[in-house]
Amino acid sequence: MTGTANGSAASGRHIGYDLDEARAKYAKRPFKVQHDLPGNPLFELGALADLAERLPEGSIEHHGGNRSVIAEDAIELGERTADSPAAIIRTIGERPGFVAMPVSVPGLPRQAGYQELFEELLVDLAPMVGVPVGDLQDHHGVIFISSGGNTTPVHYDPEPSFLLHVRGVKKFSIGRHPDPEAERLQLETFYRHEGRNPKVVPVDVEEFDLTPGEALHVPPCTPHWVENGPEVALSFSVGFQTTADHLRRGVYQWNGRVRKLGLTPKPYGDSAVRDRMKGNVMVTAFEARRRLLRRPA
């Protein structure tokens, strides 16, 4: 896939999509695009096991797989099993297992091949977002390797993302929380880093069957879950945030703090002016704290 945006078609180095549709749906509705990652040697299981041995083990989530749709307990990044991530990957076709392996996240050592691919994917995706690639912030690239029949429970992600499917088949389900007020409380909890797994099955669910070469756009803060087919499944998630995502985070954090004072804040989306005020205050506070933590002692 080579070329540049032309009319309603956009074809980058790795990803092709209808530009008008993508811009209309981005961050609002799920939609599929096409990509060329199947067959890329970076995603062979042996190469991924070798990569797992190079990464800091504390950065990799891994467990025995086969979760239910509703998580019995909160599942946070960093969950571990006794087996190493590399061992799980090498035997993933023989026994249940799940590995979420970051290859491009802040603070992670640069991984040759994977980092370059990730940057090329950002260039491909930037036209649909409508901002220069340099304005895509807080990038993350995570490779998911899971055994046949595995289920990833319902959860939220704070950023818009694209799940590029490389191997096996997956059913990806996206819906909405059945109770808007309960969802607001859930997202306030989520943005306090106190849990990302709702305890109710979403309603108005859209289901997407993913095969190798297909990618799905997942809008931010939409409850979703994933069910594998009978074979090993492998996907590459590419996510990032823009100023709008930082403002939304700030509004939910503001509302969560105000609610703890016994007040009832206006919900996110009720007033664009009010949201900008709340969000800007929290974003400014967040950036000031981050600069302070980076300052040498």
Sequence and secondary structure as in RCSB ss.txt:
>XXXX:A:sequence
MTGTANGSAASGRHIGYDLDEARAKYAKRPFKVQHDLPGNPLFELGALADLAERLPEGSIEHHGGNRSVIAEDAI
ELGERTADSPAAIIRTIGERPGFVAMPVSVPGLPRQAGYQELFEELLVDLAPMVGVPVGDLQDHHGVIFISSGGN
TTPVHYDPEPSFLLHVRGVKKFSIGRHPDPEAERLQLETFYRHEGRNPKVVPVDVEEFDLTPGEALHVPPCTPHW
VENGPEVALSFSVGFQTTADHLRRGVYQWNGRVRKLGLTPKPYGDSAVRDRMKGNVMVTAFEARRRLLRRPA
>XXXX:A:secstr
     BTTEEE SSEEEEHHHHHHHTTTS EEEEE  TT GGGSHHHHHHHHHHS GGG EEE     SS SS  
 TT   SS HHHHHHTTTTS  EEEEEEE TTS   TTHHHHHHHHHHHHHHHHTS GGG EEEEEEEEEE TT 
EEEEE  SS EEEEEEES EEEEEEE S HHHHHHHHHHHHTTS    SS  EEEEEEEE TTEEEEE TT  EE
EEE SS EEEEEEEEE HHHHHHHHHHHHHHHHHHTT     TTS HHHHHHHHHHHHHHHHHHHHHHHS  
